[in-house]
Amino acid sequence: MTTPTDQADIDLISLPGRELDRDELVELVRAVAARPELWEEHVRYDDEHRHYVRLHRDAHAEVWLLCWTPSNDTGWHDHDVSAGAVAVVRGAVVEHNLAIGSDCLRTVVPAGHSYSFGPDHIHRMTGEAEGSVTIHAYSPPLWRMGQYAISSSSVLRRTSVSYADELRPTEEPFPNDQARLRDALI
Ligand SMILES: [Fe+2]
């Protein structure tokens, strides 16, 4: 895993010097995806710790390279106030969307496709194919993110985490929500 301080600090396609909307974020990830000279040297794979490198960050936007194996899983999360876009460059990843009262949505996104989302988006991404590569852009840049977990009694909980933390499924055992609520009642 490469930490955010190891960013490649590339001179990206000219950015407008303000926050980008979703369409602009899609344009940005597609433009970076089309220029492997900007990210190719950073591609690595790790089943245990998802490999990612920040390619660019300024006051308004940031761009990341992510590398995926089928073992890699972000867990459920949001991006706080940031909008984002993803371009799949190689292989395929899965976009999961949380649903209440029905099965979660599972969408395989193959190489050559891209999508965007607003700050209201909650998702989980997993690798689908060996050797998958994605380019992500966020605006404003990530600072805090929400990481979600579902307790054994199906209660959804959110934890605020730093953008620098590796997102992964929460593995801690959750307390019994019913007992917790009962103890909290006065
Ligand atoms: Fe995400």
Residues whose N, C-alpha, C, O or C-beta is under 5 A from the ligand:
A	BS01	LIG	none
